[in-house]
Every structure is written in structure tokens, then in C-alpha cells.
Amino acid sequence: MWHRSVESAAAEARRTANTYADAVANAWFESVAVAQRRAKRKLPKSVYGALIAGAERGVTLDDNLAAFDELGVRPITAGQPPERDMATEVMGQPMSMPVMISPTGVQAVHPDGELAVARAAAARGVVMGLSSFASKPLEAVVDANPQTFFQIYWAGDRDSMVMRMDRAKAAGAGGLIVTLDWSFVHSRDWGSPKIPQDMKPLTVLKHVPEVAMRPVWLLEWLRTGQLPGLGVPNFNALGEPDPHFFDAYGVWMGTPPATWADIAWLREQWGGPFMVKGIGRPDEARRALDAGATAISVSNHGGNNLDGAPAPIRVLPEIVDVVGDQIEIVMDGGIRRGSDVVKALALGAKAVMIGRAYLWGLAANGQAGVENVLDVLRMGIDSTMLGLGKSSIKELGPGDLVIPDGFSPPAMA
């Protein structure tokens, strides 16, 4: 019965999608907002819902975007530089522009997943962050983009964490990102997406009506001869069976939270460039510095941690004031256009990380879509620098912005 239902959906997908797929194969989009709209039209509702994510009421999710809108810029009229330099370096890796790929989990939005993202990042000269919950093995991703940082959670016992780090070293990962900003909040006022526990026949049958409404997405998967996987190949040792996403997630949930002594131990075990992701307070920025971190990411996990936390761009200036001359600072959260990148750099970040923006590009058009997103951001950075009269991102500062009173929360004592 379920075979007939799947075959019927597949046939409908082919009939509906063939012409459309050919038409959009090389379709360029002019903004991340357009990429998001295309992703919403193309992806099954539950898959798109997983990308939106957020926690509880979504206050922080919304503020990550709204905060950028509150910042103005101060353009000049004449004397703009004929060329603009946006190259930078983070954790020893040179980049053509100050934008990094933030690690995100299972990328079922496209069959090529993290491999497409890695290739796009390599083509545009930016660093790739690979999640320990990614759907593609890190060895293949590093092969696609040698400038890959492997991301790890404090999950499992110390031996298993050392195993993951050793595997990343052997694969050639250029740095380690330890993510701390997650408190396992599962409630969403608009409803959480239904992520299947498995891909058994009954599960597939249950999702047929939803998937059949998105024939282009289904066709992409049918062409590969596979269904979206729910395994996480980077959580176990190389050669071992891939654990299921929820099995690995359960290990993470069951692990007592890390202390700063644990983070210092992790840094020592890794022995190379090391980023602590999830910093939102200056006192914790100091502790990351004391633990030996090379870099920190000012982040609230894209609004997926505690709802009500301020947008990273709001707390960035205070953190820069405290540790900005001692550690590399990147910012992650709410980046949708090149002017957002410029605003973050003007407030002291060395680079930014993007998450949803490139996932929408991936959903819209695979590797080309991710390259498209990176190109949109590059053009936006360049045009904003031109308008501000800056020949280099190193010239940016708070004086280039209009910052309203009360933009940032009161400084911590």
C-alpha cells in the first residue's frame, strides 16, 4: 500500500517538477529574502519549519533581525574609494570576506547537504563550519573545503569527545568550535516541526501528502535514489555505524553541562585554533579567554536558546570593550544582508557567521544557491563600504553608525 502511495507521489512530482526544475536550475536571486521565499515554496512544511526554529514566543528570534534595523549608517557624498578591501583572517584561516558558514545540523533541505555548502564556501573563499550533527562525513567535507572548522558539543564522556577531536584532526580540520548556547528548550508557540524518528515505510507513508505538495524537492531526492537520512556520521568513530539523530541528541541531553574547567580541558586536548560559540556576556568572554580560546562567537543560537535574550549585535559592543584587544570576536545571529555585516564589523566583530541565510540558498538552488547568498552578501558589503567611504573593513568603527539610545542592555557591573 505504502509503495503505491510513494510511487504515485513520485510520478506526480516528476510531472509537475521537470519543467520547473529546468527553469530554476541557474536562477539567480537578488537577496536573502528572495532565497527564503523560494525555500518556503519548495520545502515541505515540516522541513521549512525546522529551519525557522526559534524558542517559545520567538522574542529573541525576532530581535536578532529587528536589532539591525535599529542601527543606521552615516554615508558620505563624494570622495569614495575606487576599491574596497574586505579580506580578513579568523583562527589562522584567510578569507576573501568577513563571512563564515556557521555549523548547522542535518541539512535535509538538499541531497548534497553540507557537501554543497562546503564547495560553495571554497569557491567563494570563506571558512566552513561543520556540525557534529551534520548529515555528511567530515572527511568528505574537508576534502571539499580544506578551510573547515569542526564543531563539537559537550556530549558524552571525555573519551568519546577526544575520539571526535582526533577524527577531526586526522581529517584535516583547521579549527574546533565548541558550542555552549543551548538549553534544550523545546516549546514553540507556533508549534514545533514534526521530525521523524526513522524512515521506515509507515513513517514515509505518513509524510507522503506533505511531500507530494513539494514536487521539486521530492524530485531532487528521487534523482539520487535515496530519502533524507537521519544519521549523524560525525558523532561516532570513523567506520562505526552512524547513530540516529535522536540517539546522539539524547547523549547530548544526558551529559552534565560543561564547566569552564571542562572547556579549558577541551582546549588543551585539541591543541589548535579553538572557538567558544554562544557568548552573550562580557564576564563569560573573559572566562573563554582564560580557558585558552582563540576566538569567541557572540551568539544566542539563532534564537533557539533562552527566549528573551538580547540579539548578539546588542551585546557585541560591551564584549568588544572588555576583551576585543585580546581575542578574535565573531558574531552570529540575524545576518541577512551585507549592510548587517558592516554594522557588526563597525561595532567590533572581526567577521560574522551565517546560518539560515545559506540554508535558504541551499534549499533554493543547491551549491549555486549558497554561492548566490555569499555573492549577495559580498555585494552588500562592498556597496555599504562604498557609501561610507571606506577602502578597507579595518577602517570601520562605531562612528559610521547611528546608534539609538538604549540600543544595548545596561553594561554588567
Secondary structure per residue as TSV (DSSP state, phi and psi in degrees):
chain	resnum	aa	ss	phi	psi
A	1	M	-	360.0	-48.9
A	2	W	H	-68.0	-31.1
A	3	H	H	-61.1	-42.5
A	4	R	H	-64.9	-38.9
A	5	S	H	-64.9	-43.8
A	6	V	H	-65.2	-43.3
A	7	E	H	-63.6	-38.4
A	8	S	H	-63.8	-43.8
A	9	A	H	-64.0	-39.3
A	10	A	H	-64.6	-43.1
A	11	A	H	-62.1	-44.0
A	12	E	H	-62.8	-39.8
A	13	A	H	-60.8	-44.2
A	14	R	H	-64.6	-43.6
A	15	R	H	-63.0	-42.4
A	16	T	H	-79.2	-32.3
A	17	A	H	-95.4	-24.7
A	18	N	H	-54.7	-51.9
A	19	T	H	-65.4	-43.3
A	20	Y	H	-64.6	-42.6
A	21	A	H	-61.1	-41.3
A	22	D	H	-64.2	-36.5
A	23	A	H	-68.4	-35.1
A	24	V	H	-98.5	1.9
A	25	A	T	-53.9	-38.5
A	26	N	T	-119.5	23.6
A	27	A	-	-70.5	127.2
A	28	W	-	-94.9	141.3
A	29	F	-	-117.9	149.3
A	30	E	S	-92.9	-7.6
A	31	S	S	-155.5	162.4
A	32	V	H	-64.8	-32.1
A	33	A	H	-61.4	-39.8
A	34	V	H	-66.7	-40.6
A	35	A	H	-59.7	-40.5
A	36	Q	H	-64.4	-42.3
A	37	R	H	-63.9	-40.5
A	38	R	H	-65.6	-39.9
A	39	A	H	-62.8	-40.3
A	40	K	H	-64.6	-38.9
A	41	R	H	-70.4	-29.8
A	42	K	H	-90.9	-35.6
A	43	L	S	-86.3	146.7
A	44	P	-	-56.5	149.7
A	45	K	H	-54.5	-43.5
A	46	S	H	-68.3	-35.1
A	47	V	H	-68.8	-44.8
A	48	Y	H	-63.1	-39.4
A	49	G	H	-61.2	-34.2
A	50	A	H	-66.6	-32.0
A	51	L	H	-72.4	-38.0
A	52	I	H	-65.7	-46.8
A	53	A	-	48.8	-128.5
A	54	G	-	88.6	169.3
A	55	A	-	-128.3	142.5
A	56	E	B	50.6	-117.6
A	57	R	T	-79.5	-18.0
A	58	G	-	86.2	20.8
A	59	V	H	-61.7	-47.7
A	60	T	H	-69.7	-39.5
A	61	L	H	-54.5	-45.7
A	62	D	H	-70.8	-38.7
A	63	D	H	-68.0	-29.5
A	64	N	H	-56.0	-33.8
A	65	L	H	-88.5	-44.8
A	66	A	H	-62.1	-33.4
A	67	A	H	-61.2	-37.4
A	68	F	H	-65.3	-34.4
A	69	D	H	-67.6	-23.4
A	70	E	H	-77.5	-18.8
A	71	L	-	-90.1	128.1
A	72	G	E	-100.2	175.3
A	73	V	E	-125.4	160.4
A	74	R	-	-119.0	86.2
A	75	P	-	-73.5	160.0
A	76	I	-	-105.3	169.2
A	77	T	S	-101.5	-38.5
A	78	A	S	-143.6	164.7
A	79	G	-	84.2	18.3
A	80	Q	-	-65.1	145.4
A	81	P	-	-71.0	143.3
A	82	P	S	-71.6	-21.4
A	83	E	-	-133.4	148.7
A	84	R	-	-128.0	129.3
A	85	D	B	-103.0	119.1
A	86	M	-	-118.8	15.0
A	87	A	-	-71.4	148.8
A	88	T	E	-154.1	-175.0
A	89	E	E	-146.1	134.6
A	90	V	E	-132.0	128.6
A	91	M	T	51.3	41.4
A	92	G	T	82.0	-0.5
A	93	Q	E	-104.9	117.7
A	94	P	E	-71.5	142.3
A	95	M	E	-134.1	147.7
A	96	S	S	-73.4	-20.6
A	97	M	S	-154.2	162.3
A	98	P	S	-83.3	51.7
A	99	V	E	-131.4	129.4
A	100	M	E	-120.5	154.0
A	101	I	E	-85.1	117.2
A	102	S	-	-77.0	140.1
A	103	P	-	-67.7	128.8
A	104	T	-	-131.0	151.1
A	105	G	S	-74.3	-172.6
A	106	V	-	-24.2	111.0
A	107	Q	-	-99.7	70.0
A	108	A	T	-77.4	8.1
A	109	V	T	-71.2	-18.3
A	110	H	S	-153.8	142.3
A	111	P	T	-57.2	-32.7
A	112	D	T	-80.3	-16.8
A	113	G	H	44.5	-130.2
A	114	E	H	-62.0	-25.3
A	115	L	H	-66.5	-41.0
A	116	A	H	-64.1	-40.6
A	117	V	H	-65.8	-42.9
A	118	A	H	-62.7	-43.2
A	119	R	H	-63.8	-41.6
A	120	A	H	-63.8	-44.3
A	121	A	H	-62.1	-41.8
A	122	A	H	-64.3	-40.4
A	123	A	H	-64.9	-27.7
A	124	R	H	-104.5	4.6
A	125	G	T	71.4	39.2
A	126	V	-	-126.7	161.9
A	127	V	-	-79.0	142.2
A	128	M	E	-104.2	127.4
A	129	G	E	-99.6	126.9
A	130	L	E	-113.8	124.4
A	131	S	-	-73.7	146.9
A	132	S	T	-69.8	-10.9
A	133	F	T	-104.3	20.0
A	134	A	-	-68.3	162.7
A	135	S	S	-94.3	-7.6
A	136	K	S	-119.2	144.3
A	137	P	-	-65.9	141.8
A	138	L	H	-63.5	-29.2
A	139	E	H	-59.9	-42.9
A	140	A	H	-69.7	-36.0
A	141	V	H	-69.2	-44.1
A	142	V	H	-63.1	-36.2
A	143	D	H	-62.8	-36.5
A	144	A	H	-75.6	-31.2
A	145	N	-	-148.0	99.7
A	146	P	S	-60.1	-20.2
A	147	Q	S	-88.1	65.4
A	148	T	E	-116.8	130.9
A	149	F	E	-101.2	132.3
A	150	F	E	-91.7	133.7
A	151	Q	E	-100.6	139.4
A	152	I	E	-134.5	146.0
A	153	Y	-	-102.9	159.1
A	154	W	S	-78.1	87.3
A	155	A	-	-139.0	127.6
A	156	G	S	88.7	-170.9
A	157	D	-	-84.4	173.6
A	158	R	H	-65.4	-35.5
A	159	D	H	-61.8	-40.6
A	160	S	H	-68.7	-34.5
A	161	M	H	-69.5	-39.4
A	162	V	H	-63.1	-39.1
A	163	M	H	-59.3	-44.9
A	164	R	H	-64.5	-41.6
A	165	M	H	-65.9	-41.5
A	166	D	H	-62.6	-38.4
A	167	R	H	-64.8	-41.0
A	168	A	H	-64.7	-40.8
A	169	K	H	-61.7	-46.6
A	170	A	H	-62.2	-32.9
A	171	A	H	-75.5	-19.6
A	172	G	T	100.5	18.9
A	173	A	-	-60.2	137.4
A	174	G	S	-86.0	-7.4
A	175	G	E	-172.3	167.9
A	176	L	E	-120.3	137.0
A	177	I	E	-115.8	119.6
A	178	V	E	-102.5	121.9
A	179	T	E	-97.3	125.6
A	180	L	-	-116.9	-13.2
A	181	D	-	-89.1	75.8
A	182	W	-	-155.7	128.4
A	183	S	-	-124.0	16.0
A	184	F	-	61.8	38.2
A	185	V	-	-77.2	124.6
A	186	H	-	-112.7	-8.6
A	187	S	-	-86.0	134.9
A	188	R	B	-134.7	130.6
A	189	D	T	-62.1	-27.6
A	190	W	T	-94.1	2.9
A	191	G	-	94.7	135.7
A	192	S	-	-84.6	146.0
A	193	P	-	-66.6	149.8
A	194	K	-	-87.2	104.8
A	195	I	-	-96.0	121.9
A	196	P	-	-66.1	149.4
A	197	Q	S	-79.3	-21.8
A	198	D	-	-158.9	179.1
A	199	M	-	-120.8	40.9
A	200	K	-	-73.9	163.5
A	201	P	H	-50.6	-43.8
A	202	L	H	-64.3	-38.1
A	203	T	H	-65.5	-45.1
A	204	V	H	-58.7	-44.8
A	205	L	H	-60.4	-40.4
A	206	K	H	-62.0	-31.8
A	207	H	H	-95.4	-1.9
A	208	V	H	-56.8	-48.2
A	209	P	H	-59.1	-41.9
A	210	E	H	-66.3	-44.8
A	211	V	H	-70.4	-36.3
A	212	A	H	-62.3	-22.8
A	213	M	T	-78.4	-7.3
A	214	R	-	-125.3	69.3
A	215	P	H	-63.8	-32.0
A	216	V	H	-66.1	-45.1
A	217	W	H	-61.6	-44.4
A	218	L	H	-62.7	-41.0
A	219	L	H	-62.5	-40.0
A	220	E	H	-57.0	-41.2
A	221	W	H	-73.9	-39.7
A	222	L	H	-61.6	-33.9
A	223	R	H	-65.1	-23.8
A	224	T	H	-88.6	-10.8
A	225	G	T	73.8	22.1
A	226	Q	-	-143.4	166.6
A	227	L	-	-107.2	159.1
A	228	P	-	-54.4	132.0
A	229	G	-	-89.4	157.1
A	230	L	-	-120.0	17.1
A	231	G	B	-87.8	158.1
A	232	V	-	-124.6	92.4
A	233	P	T	-70.0	-9.4
A	234	N	T	-101.5	7.9
A	235	F	S	-90.6	-25.4
A	236	N	S	-109.8	176.0
A	237	A	-	-67.8	152.1
A	238	L	T	-58.4	130.5
A	239	G	T	96.2	-17.7
A	240	E	S	-82.5	156.1
A	241	P	-	-58.7	143.6
A	242	D	-	-71.2	127.2
A	243	P	-	-70.8	154.3
A	244	H	B	-69.6	150.3
A	245	F	H	-51.5	-48.2
A	246	F	H	-71.8	-26.4
A	247	D	H	-66.9	-46.4
A	248	A	H	-65.0	-40.2
A	249	Y	H	-61.8	-38.3
A	250	G	H	-63.7	-38.1
A	251	V	H	-62.0	-44.4
A	252	W	H	-61.7	-48.6
A	253	M	H	-60.2	-34.1
A	254	G	T	-85.0	-0.9
A	255	T	S	-91.1	127.0
A	256	P	-	-55.4	140.4
A	257	P	-	-56.8	149.5
A	258	A	-	-73.0	145.9
A	259	T	-	-96.7	170.5
A	260	W	H	-67.2	-27.6
A	261	A	H	-65.1	-37.3
A	262	D	H	-63.7	-40.4
A	263	I	H	-66.0	-39.7
A	264	A	H	-62.5	-38.8
A	265	W	H	-63.7	-43.6
A	266	L	H	-61.2	-43.3
A	267	R	H	-60.1	-42.8
A	268	E	H	-65.6	-40.9
A	269	Q	H	-65.5	-37.4
A	270	W	H	-71.4	-50.9
A	271	G	-	75.9	10.4
A	272	G	S	-136.0	-165.4
A	273	P	-	-53.7	134.4
A	274	F	E	-144.0	121.7
A	275	M	E	-113.4	136.5
A	276	V	E	-102.1	118.8
A	277	K	E	-106.3	131.9
A	278	G	E	118.7	14.4
A	279	I	E	-76.1	133.4
A	280	G	-	-136.6	3.8
A	281	R	S	-139.1	145.3
A	282	P	H	-65.3	-33.3
A	283	D	H	-65.9	-34.5
A	284	E	H	-77.5	-27.4
A	285	A	H	-62.2	-41.3
A	286	R	H	-62.0	-40.6
A	287	R	H	-69.1	-35.7
A	288	A	H	-63.4	-40.3
A	289	L	H	-61.6	-46.3
A	290	D	H	-63.4	-29.6
A	291	A	T	-77.3	-5.3
A	292	G	T	98.3	13.5
A	293	A	-	-64.6	142.5
A	294	T	S	-80.0	-34.8
A	295	A	E	-148.7	160.0
A	296	I	E	-129.5	151.1
A	297	S	E	-112.3	118.4
A	298	V	E	-78.3	112.3
A	299	S	E	-157.5	152.8
A	300	N	-	-123.2	28.5
A	301	H	G	59.6	40.4
A	302	G	G	64.0	27.2
A	303	G	G	82.2	12.3
A	304	N	T	-97.8	3.1
A	305	N	S	-99.2	-132.0
A	306	L	S	-74.6	122.5
A	307	D	T	-69.7	139.4
A	308	G	T	103.2	-9.1
A	309	A	-	-70.6	144.3
A	310	P	-	-70.2	157.9
A	311	A	-	-61.0	145.1
A	312	P	H	-55.5	-36.7
A	313	I	H	-63.3	-24.3
A	314	R	H	-74.5	-36.6
A	315	V	H	-94.2	-10.0
A	316	L	H	-55.4	-47.6
A	317	P	H	-58.7	-40.0
A	318	E	H	-67.1	-40.1
A	319	I	H	-66.5	-40.7
A	320	V	H	-61.9	-41.1
A	321	D	H	-59.8	-33.7
A	322	V	H	-86.2	-43.6
A	323	V	H	-129.2	6.4
A	324	G	T	-60.8	-24.5
A	325	D	T	-94.1	5.6
A	326	Q	T	-121.9	-13.4
A	327	I	S	-152.4	151.8
A	328	E	E	-75.7	134.3
A	329	I	E	-120.5	124.0
A	330	V	E	-116.0	161.3
A	331	M	E	-125.6	137.7
A	332	D	E	-132.8	117.1
A	333	G	S	143.3	113.4
A	334	G	-	88.9	4.1
A	335	I	-	-72.4	120.7
A	336	R	-	-129.8	-13.8
A	337	R	S	-151.8	164.5
A	338	G	H	-61.2	-34.1
A	339	S	H	-64.7	-30.0
A	340	D	H	-63.0	-41.7
A	341	V	H	-60.6	-46.7
A	342	V	H	-61.0	-40.7
A	343	K	H	-62.9	-41.5
A	344	A	H	-64.5	-41.4
A	345	L	H	-67.1	-37.9
A	346	A	H	-63.4	-28.3
A	347	L	T	-92.3	7.5
A	348	G	T	115.5	-5.5
A	349	A	-	-72.8	147.4
A	350	K	S	-84.9	-27.6
A	351	A	E	-162.1	173.6
A	352	V	E	-124.2	163.6
A	353	M	E	-118.7	143.2
A	354	I	E	-118.3	146.4
A	355	G	S	-125.8	-78.9
A	356	R	H	-57.7	-36.3
A	357	A	H	-57.2	-46.9
A	358	Y	H	-77.1	-26.9
A	359	L	H	-66.4	-36.6
A	360	W	H	-66.3	-38.8
A	361	G	H	-63.8	-41.0
A	362	L	H	-61.5	-44.5
A	363	A	H	-64.9	-39.5
A	364	A	H	-70.0	-38.8
A	365	N	H	-159.3	32.7
A	366	G	H	59.8	-144.1
A	367	Q	H	-56.4	-43.5
A	368	A	H	-61.0	-34.1
A	369	G	H	-68.1	-38.1
A	370	V	H	-67.6	-42.1
A	371	E	H	-60.6	-38.8
A	372	N	H	-59.9	-46.1
A	373	V	H	-60.6	-45.4
A	374	L	H	-63.6	-37.3
A	375	D	H	-66.4	-40.7
A	376	V	H	-60.3	-44.0
A	377	L	H	-66.1	-42.4
A	378	R	H	-59.8	-46.2
A	379	M	H	-63.9	-37.4
A	380	G	H	-67.6	-39.1
A	381	I	H	-62.4	-47.5
A	382	D	H	-61.6	-46.0
A	383	S	H	-68.2	-34.4
A	384	T	H	-69.3	-41.1
A	385	M	H	-62.4	-40.1
A	386	L	H	-59.8	-48.6
A	387	G	H	-63.8	-30.2
A	388	L	H	-88.2	-6.3
A	389	G	T	76.1	32.5
A	390	K	-	-108.2	130.1
A	391	S	S	-91.4	-12.1
A	392	S	B	-149.0	147.7
A	393	I	G	-64.8	-19.7
A	394	K	G	-68.7	-16.9
A	395	E	G	-85.5	-9.0
A	396	L	-	-72.4	145.0
A	397	G	-	-158.3	174.3
A	398	P	G	-56.9	-27.0
A	399	G	G	-66.2	-13.9
A	400	D	G	-84.2	-3.5
A	401	L	E	-116.4	157.4
A	402	V	E	-104.3	109.1
A	403	I	-	-109.7	114.3
A	404	P	-	-70.5	154.7
A	405	D	T	-60.1	138.5
A	406	G	T	79.1	10.5
A	407	F	-	-61.9	-42.7
A	408	S	S	-101.7	151.4
A	409	P	-	-66.4	159.3
A	410	P	-	-54.5	140.5
A	411	A	-	-61.3	144.1
A	412	M	-	-73.4	145.1
A	413	A	-	-68.1	360.0
